[in-house]
Every structure is written in C-alpha cells, then in structure tokens.
Amino acid sequence: MKNQTQQKPLIENIHYYWENGLMVFTEHYHRERGYCCKSGCRHCPYGFKKG
C-alpha cells in the first residue's frame, strides 16, 4: 500500500454509501485513491476480480 501523509475526509454518497450496515466504496473513491488493493471491491475501476 502507498504511504499517505495527508488524507481528505470521506464524503457520503461520493466516496462511499451504506448498504445493509456495511460501507461500500464508490468508483470515485477508488480512482481518487489511485491504486488497486486487490480485495475484489464491488466498484473497482482497475478490473480486479477476486477469484
């Protein structure tokens, strides 16, 4: 993972939303973060599919 020295605050419905009590990150969040964590995220813009 990248070392981030400064993080911007997350904004609900832009960076994430809630579904059944779980936080789901949006494609916007992932693109802004700038890399794939390879966790199989639902809105991964990098094409990673957990197999």
Order of alpha helices (4+ residues) and beta strands (2+ residues): beta-beta-alpha
